[in-house]
Each structure stands twice: as structure tokens, then as C-alpha cells.
């Protein structure tokens, strides 16, 4: 059987089995299109609709396939609540039940032409699994805090209240409204903040840049207020690691300084998702899509394909005998995503069954 057809049939049969409820005829057609896009993305490692369409093996012309994908991306009835979240819920449930803490990170990246996607990802084994996103027109930069809070509230609904969650963000996500929303949800957070952030401590008001930090020093300021509105009390940390050019400043609702620094070290892992989706993986930056809503719908296909590759990477990483067939077994230099891509290629070349899954072990 043609390898493109094998991938398509593997994805389709498994997505239908994993979907938690009965689909209508219209929803089945949308799921077929989503499957076709996932299959083309994985095979071409590209997000340009024409390149994806050329990897399909049906009898329609390439232009017809492109129009089919375009209609899917334009369709307002296609949303993540119907075609993405149902596949994500078992993954979240498995990780929540088997893990003591869940770490989420929020960040933004340029996607498509002139658009930026704000993404919340779950940190998993040095990779970031996409949970929810919002795309807006504009280059990467500080988005309105209302966008941050709205996306956070969408993510909040996916996790049980009893779950221990830690939220991480860089300097864009230190707004007091977002901090208040995270605190009200019962979550912990560690976010980077700016050096000109105003701190109020016992009646004294000063900017963080006035502290006079030296390299290798870390100063913690518990029970202080931030901004002119004096939000708090919070813990603020001024931290200049040896060897780094500049210090960083953190704001958190945690009580322990070491714990807050420990968690913040994991924030950069969300960058791995964007690099896998772009230059080191699916080349999302070359999709030529310009409309934010269309990019949001297209991301469902790229994100599901990404999670599948992580699943394959975890699966082969546990099997040293198979890993040895295409990579050194004593030391693995590849990410789970790259391992998944290579393992899929190996299975196709060996004409072996293709495993599919979207639920990962803790």
C-alpha cells in the first residue's frame, strides 16, 4: 500500500475510535479533512497547503484538495471544542492522575503572514504540548492583557480544581489582572517582570533596577506590592546568575524562593514547540495564511500531528532494540519530536504497522 495512504488510514481509523461521541455526517467530513491535513503535514513536513495536498492519494486534483483545506480553515462551524479538545481530554486526564504537578507555560510567536499566536502549552519531558491558543493580527509583541486572561480562563476549564498547577510566563505575562485570575483559580505562578517594575515595600517605593544587583547574587523580597496599583502581597525575586549578561526579575505567589526559581527554569521549554512547528519541523511560518481564524483552525491539524510524533518518540525511546536501528542507543541526541519523525520513517520503510496515540505516559 502507498505510504501516504497508510498514514491517512492509520490516522483516520484511530481518530474515529478516540472520539468520545457519535459524529454527524457533516462532522465526519470535517474529521476526514482534518485527517488529510495531518497526513500531508507529517509526510511533507510543511504547512503550505499545496505541499500538503500533493501528499494525498485520492483521485481528486491537487487544486480540489487545496480548496477543500481552504474551506475547512474558513468554516466557522469548525472549532477546537469539537475537533481538538475531545482528543486532548484523555491526555490531560492521564497526566493529571499520574503526576503530582502540571506545568503550563504561555508564550507567543509569529505564525502565518503578519499574525501572532498566543499559546498555552503543557510542559512534558522537555517538550511543550499545545493546549489552547489564540491568533491575532500583528507582529510578536505585548498583546492586551485581556487576551491573556481570556485564554487562561479557557485553559482553566480543562483541569480539575484539585490538580496542582504551576503557570509560567515571560515578561509579557506579569499583568496584575492575569496574576489575580491565576491566584483565584488556586494555581501557583512564576512570571518574569520588567526591571522598571515599581515595588512597594513597607511604604518605600522603588524600581527593581534601583536595587544594585551584582552578578551571582539573588535577592528575594517577600510580601511586597507591585505597580502603582500596589497589587499583592507577592514575592519578587531579583536574580543574576553567574555567566549571564543581565539579571532577571520574577514575580510569584509561591512562598519558597528556591521553588520559584526551580519552576521558572522550565519556562523556556515552550520555545521547543514553536521551533518544532516551524524551522525544525513543520515550517508553519511558510503556510502563507494571513487570517487569524484560519490559522487557529489550521493549528488543530499541526498540533495533533505534533502530539502523535511525541507519542511515537516516547514509544521508541522505551524500546532500545528498535531505537538502535536508526539511532545510537547509549546516548540519544534527538528530541522526542525528531525521534517520532524518524521512527515513523523507519516503520514505513520496513512496512510495519503504524502505532497511533495521543495519550502519553507520565
N, C-alpha and C positions, 0 to 999 in steps of 0.2 A: 504494500500500500504506500502511496505517496506520503512523504514525511509531513508535508503541510496538512494533508487530510488527517493523518494520525493525531497530530496535535489538536486540530479542531475538534475531532470526535472525542478525544480524551477530555478536553475542557468542557464540551457541551454535556456529555453524559454525567460528569461529576457535578457541574453546577446545578443541573436539574435535580440531582439526588440531594444536594446540600441545601437547596432552597426549602425553607421551613413550611411553606403552604402551597396550595394548588395555584398554578398560574392560569390566567385567562389567555385566550388566543392571541390578543394583542401583546400581552406581556411576554409570551413565548417568542414572538417575533422580535421583540426588543432584546430578549436574552440571547437569541441567535445572533443578532448583530453585535452585541457586546462580546460574545464568544469569538466571532470572526475578527473583531478588532484585537482582542487579546492574542489570538493565534498569530495574526500578522505582526503585531508588535514584538512578540517573542522571537519569531523567525527572522524578521528583518532587523531587529534591534534598532528600530526607527519609529518615529511618531508622525512622519509625513504620510498623509492619507493615501497617496498614490503608491508609495513603497509598501504600505500595509496591504493595500488591495492586490498588489501583484503576488503576494504570498498565498492567496486563496486559490482553491482548485475547483470552484464551481464553474458552471458553464456560462455565466454572465460575463459581459465585457468589463474591463477594468473601470471604465468611466461609470458604469452602472453601480459597481461596488462603491466607488468613491461617493456617488450621490446617496447611496444607502447609508454610508457612515455619516455624511453631512446631515441627512435628515434626522438621524439618531442624536447628533450633537445639538440640533436645533429644536428638538421636540421638548416642549415644556412639561410634558407628562412623564418624561424620564428624569428621575431624581435619585439621589443617593439613598433615601429612606426605603426605596423599593428595590433597587438593583445593586446596592453596595452594603448597607448596614446589615441586612439579613445574613450575609456571608461573614460579616465581621463579628457578630454577636457570639458565636461559638468560640472564636479565637479569644475574645475578651474574657468570656466566662472561664475558659480553661486556664488562662494566665492568672486571673483573679483567685481562682480556687487553689492554685498550686504555688502561688508566690506570696511572700509576706508583704511586699510593696510594689506598686506600679508607678513607673516614672513616665511622665508625659513632658514633651518639650514643644514649644511654639516658636515658629520662625517663618520668615517669608523669603521668597525667591522669585526672580523673574521667570515667567513662563509664557510661551507664545510670543506674539509681537506686541510689545507695549503693555503687557499685563503682569501683575504680580499676584502670586498665590500665597495666602496665609495658611499655614499648615500646622496641625497638631498631630504629633506622632508619638507612638508608644515605643520607648527605648527597649530593645531586645537584642541581647548578645552582640553588642557593638553595631547594631543596625537600628534603623528607625522605621517602625511600621505605621503607615498613614492611617489615621483615624477619621479626621474630618478636615475640611478645607473650605476656603472662600477666596475666589479670584476677583480682583478689581482692576480697573484700568489705571495704569500708571507704572512708573519705574519703581524699583525697590527703594523703600524709604519708610519713614514713620507713617503708618496708617492711623486713622482716627481710633481713639480708644474704644469707641462704641463698637467698632468691628471686632476688636479683641474680645470684648465682653460677650458679644453675641455668639461668637464662635465657641468661646469657653462654655457657655450655657448649653449649646448643642452637644458638646462633648460630655458635659456633666451628666446628662440623661442616660448615657451608655454604661455608667458604672454604678454598682450598688453603693448605698451610703455607708455600709460597713467596711468598704475597701479603703486601705491606706494608700493614698496617692500623693505623689510629690510632683509639683509643677515647676518647670524650669523655663527661663526665658532670658534673652539678652536685654540690652539697654532700651529696646523699643517697648518692652512689656512691663515697665515698672510703674505704670499709671495707678493711682490710688483707687480708682473705681474697679480696676481688674483685681488688685490686691484684696479689696473688700469682698468682691464676688467669690474669690478663691477661699478666703477665710470663712465666709458664710457657708460655703459648701462643706466645710470641715476638712479641707485639704491643707497640706503644707506647701510652701513655695519658696524658691530661691531665684531671684531675678537680679540681673546686673542693673546698675543705675549709673547716672552720669556724674562726672567729677564736680559739676556745678550744682548738684542737688543740695537744697537747703535743709539743714538739720537743726532741730531744736532740742537741746539737752539741758534740762533744769533751768530754763529761762535764757540760756545762751543760744544764740543763733549764728550759724556759720555755714559756709560751703565746704563740701568734702575736700576740695582742692586746697583748702587752707590748713589741713591737718599737718602737712610737712612730713609725709611718709618717706622712709628711706628704703632702698632695695633690701629684700629679705625680711621685712617687717610686716606684721599683721596686727591691726588694732580693731577691737570689737567695741561697739557702742550699743549696749542693750537698753531697751525701754526708752527709745528716743522717738521723736516725731519727725516726719519728712514733709517737704514742700511748705509753701506759705499757709496752706490749709491745715498744717500740723496733723497729718494722718498718723495714727499709731495707737498704742506703742508697737514698735518693730525693732528688730535687731539689724543694725547696719555694720558691715564689715569692710574695712579698708585693707587691701591685701596686695602686696607687691612681692611676687615670687622671685626668688633669685634667678637671674638669667633672662628675665622678661624686660622688655623695653619700658613698659609703663605699668602702673598699678591698676587694679580693677576694684570696683566698689559694688558690694552686694547688699540687697535688702531682702529680709526674710522674716517669716513669722515663727521660725524654729527657735528653740531656746539654746541649742548647743552650736557653738561656732564651728567646731571640727565637723560635725554632721552636715551643716550647711555647705561648707567647702567641699566635703566629700561628694555631695549630690551635685553641686554645680559643675564639677569636673565632667559630668556626663552630658552636659548640655550640647557640646559640640557634635555629639553623635547624630543629631538631626541633620547635620550637613551631609552625612553619608547618604541619606535618602535622596537629597537633591542631586548629588553627584552621580548616584546610580540611575536616576531618572534622566539625567542629562548627559554630560560628556563621557562618563564611564559606563553608560548603559543604553537607555532607550532614546537618547537625543531629543528630549522633549522640547528643547529650545529651538528645534528646527521644524516644529509642527506647522508653522505658518498660520496658526489660529490666532484671531485677534479679538474675538468676542469673549468676555469673561464667563458667561453662562455656558458657552460651548466648551470652553476649556474645562470648566467644572465637570461637565458630563464626560468629556474625553478622559479625564483623570481617573474615572472609575475603572476604565479598561487598563490603563497603565499601572494603577495601584494594585488591582487584583493580579495582574501578571507579575508584578514585583513580589507580592506575598507568596505566590506559587514558587518563584525562583528561590526565595528564602527557605521555603519548605523543602525543596529539593536539596539545597545546600546543607540544611540541618541533617537530612536523611543520609546523604552520602558521607558527611563528616563523621557520623557514628559508625559507618561501615568502612573500616580501614582497608579491607580487601578490595573493595570497589574503588575507594579513593586512590589507592596505589596504581590503578590502571591509567590514570591521567594526571596524577599529581603526586609529589612526594608525600609519603605517609608520616615521616618523622617530624616534619615541620610544614605547616600549611601557611603559605603567604597570601592566600586568596581570601577575600571576604565571602560571607555566606552567599551573597548575591552572585558573585563571579563563579563560585563553586556550583551553584544551581544551574547557571548557563552552560557550564562545561559538562555537568552531569547529564543534562538534557541532550546535548550534542552526542555524548557517548552512548546514551541509550538508543538514540535514533540510528546511529551508525551500526550498533550491534543488533538492531531490530528487536529490541526487548520492550516489554510493556512499559508504559509511561505512568508512573505514580503521580497522583494529584491530591493535593490537600491544601487547606487554608487555615488549619488549626495547628499550632506549634506547641511543642513541649516546653515546660518551664525551664 
